[in-house]
Amino acid sequence: MGNSTLSTIPDICPTEYKCSEGLILPLVNESSWNVAVRAILYLIGLMFCFLGIAIVADIFMVAIETITSKTRKVTIADVDAPNGRREIEVRIWNSTVANLTLMALGSSAPEILLSVIEICGKDFQAGDLGPGTIVGSAAFNLLGICAICVACIPKGETRKIKEIGVFGLTSFFCLFAYIWLFIILVPSSPGVVEVWEALLTLLFFPILVIVAWLIDSGYLPGMKKGVPAGKGMEVGEGGLLGEIHEDATKMKITDEEVREFIKEGEREGKYYTPDEAALLLAAKKEKEKPHNSLWYRINGVRSMSGGKKPIPQKSAARQKALRDRFSSRAPDMTLGNSRAVVEFSAPSYSIKENEGKIIIGVRRYGKTSNKVSIRYSTEDATAVAHEDYIPVDDVLVFEPGVTKLEIAIDIVDDDVWEPDEIFNVRLISIGVDGDCVIGRLPNCTITIINDDEPGVFGFEKPSYLFKESVGLAAIPVQRKDGCDGAVSVRYFTTDDSAINGRHFKSTDGLLNFAHGETQKSVLVTIIDDKSPNMDSRFTITLADPTNGAQLSARHHTVITIVDDDDFNAMLSNVTEKANVDLERMELGTSTYKDQFHDAMNVNGGDVENSTAFDYVMHFLTFGWKVLFALIPPPSYLGGWLSFGVSLGMIGLLTAIVGDLAAIFGCLIGLKDTVTAITLVAIGTSLPDTFASKKAAIDEKHADSAIGNVTGSNSVNVFLGLGLPWLLAAVYHRAKDQEFIVAAGSLTFSVVMYLVCAIVCISVIIGRRMLACSGKSELGGPVTTKYVSAVGMFSLWIIYITMNILQSYGVISGI
């Protein structure tokens, strides 16, 4: 009976727990979970971990940048120097050596570590995920990323590879690495990797580095680098030392650079606050520096994760607001006739006391299709309400299409002699059926006089002083001793020490005064050349008054343009801030405080210029950012501490990614080889894609965009397969066993990659030689640009398709 009861238990319990053999995952027993739910969760986890790897790789590469940017001082011969010798800073790391060692490791760390961890986690047995990811990512890097770089160049522009010798070498090794891989797998020792094969594979990495350095340093025949006549390095030409580092003084931003930046911005209609000018000038200076592929990869990661951008950009909306605020010309208050503007027709009127009533004009311009109501009221000055005029407080209504209305105010005529008296009329508030604002003349001054003459024209002052930054100078012309009738007066400017077109824009014309109007202004454009100048002067003259009006003795006035002390003070302030901002644009942070600040704030704290995409990605990656902010800053121990800790973090995440990818593929029926060349290869290559695209657009040459692709593809094989295969081969040799590597799918993938890579590299070389593609690797005429890009990307599609068909036995392998 008991046995019968026990025999029923297997019927209600799971008989098999599939897809559960990961190195770390699953953490709990998932045997009772729905397979579809498990698959979705593992896919989400895989995507999330790809983001985590990208972010920790950013820190890892900043550490590498810190290490490889170290400099030391050396002495060189310089005929221009006082003693014939000059001390300069030289990078300790040669750029080519750095690119192919630490920088290549930074770019390829996830793929390399995945291969190492997979073999170590399987008791030194070969797996499909690591090698498949290395070949798959190589295919995507060469075919997919190159296609994107060719197509993304702006219309009419091209990019050529500058260091063609190094590119040729890395391209050769990019092909040779996989030819060698095929030799190992098939003809040399089919299905087995010997110790000497694995060792030689690993040794090809330092061989590549040494040969590339020889070419870059000019030690090979026909590759000698030139040195300017009269100047040579005491330490020898080239050498293991890197490029000459600019003198510290040359890296500083000067007042003259700030002045020129502001002038250039205003010529283009761009206006900045001092803080923004400092930040953007520092960004411009940083952008003009030469940057390697590592810098662009860091930039790419931060762009896709909502992190702090190495070079900040101002948003379009903010730039428009600044343009309206700081334009030297008066801004368009109508916003392109999208709203109405209401103001007085003139700033002042005069009326004789015995006329009894004054009519004041109010105009509406801009949008005239809406209904606008505006309140107005009078205010005493020297004139007193009820004694000198009848006060008003009423509303004007502009119906649609009406552009001018009038306000009538009664004047009290008494028999007592009084001097001229004034009162004011104000536009107070607006009731709007549509958009409307009060214009630049919200007040009007009314003068009550006892004179019936047409008036005398003159300037209030014999001279006026304007700063050169004023933009538009308004010089008032007064009509005194009468305001009867409509009259006009001519005005014109005359050069003195101020020159038309250089310091100001010459002007002449008529000022027309309506009956009762007593003041108008001559408008002169002042040119701000943003350069230190002596004070300069020009003259404005009034002439030829009409209808009996006369000129006063003060019908000339001298306009003095002075250098703007405020601007000069602002200039020094911007220069100081710009240099501080330039220092802050270094990729790494110096303290934990800065590190956590950048991690916890979208766009590193630059909220104003953050996009919706930045906010979304910051939300998704916030946990990773805070976690990895615990890694020591790259300023500690010259970057090596950050290098080691972040490398360990990448290794841990890569192990998790390997489990997630393998289990997800198992749950949906994907073989490891297919999962490797698709999901894992693309996921680990996304930061390189963003980086190469930005480098293609921003750089003058194509080296940083596609040159790094060929180098990293060969490094992936030499390190990513050479190191783990050597460990496994030695392990099995110690046990008198053979290290078995099934040729099957891996060999087919290698051969397909080689075929597609040869075609792709041939296209790149052909583009450099053919006029129809602009004789450049990237960009060029639109048709050939897109044909090339589509062709390269199609090669990647073919590679993926053929590998999937072979993996599932639809077509035979090799």
Protein Blocks (a to p, Z undefined) as FASTA:
>chain_A
ZZmmmmmmmmmpcfbdghilcfkbcfbdcklpcfklmmmmmmmmmmmmmmmmmmmmmmmm
mmmmmmmmpccddddddfkbmnopacddddfbafklmmmmmmmmmmmmmmmmmmmmmmmm
noopacfklmmmmmmmmmmmmmmmmmmmmmmpcghiacddfblmlmmmmmmmmmmmmmmm
mmmmmmmmgoiacfklmmmmmmmmmmmmmmmmmmmnopaghiaccddehiacfkbgeijb
dcddddfklmpccfklmmmmmmmmmmnopacdfklmmmmmmmmmmmmpccdfklmmmmmm
mmmnopacfbacddfklmmmmmmmmpmbdcdfkgooiaccdddfbfbdcddfklopacdd
dddehjfkbccddddddddfkbcghkloccddddddddehiabdcddddddddfbdcddd
ddddddfbdcdeddddddfblbccddddfbfbebjcddfbfbdcddfklopacdddddeh
iaedjddddddddddfbcghklmccddddddddehiabdcdddddddehiacdddddddd
dehieehiacdfklcccddddddfklmmmmmmmmmmmmmmmmmmpfbdfbfklmmmmmmp
ghhhpamlpcfklmmmmmmmmmmmmmmmmpccfkgghhmmmmmmmmmmmmmmmmmmmmmm
mmmmmmnopafklmmmmmmmmmmmmmmmmmmmmmmmmpmbfklmmmmmmmmmmmmmmmmm
mmmmmmmmmmmmmnopacdddfklmmmmmmmmmmmmmmmmmmmmmmmmpmkloppaegcj
fklmmmmmmmmmmmmmmmmmmmmmmmnomaccZZ
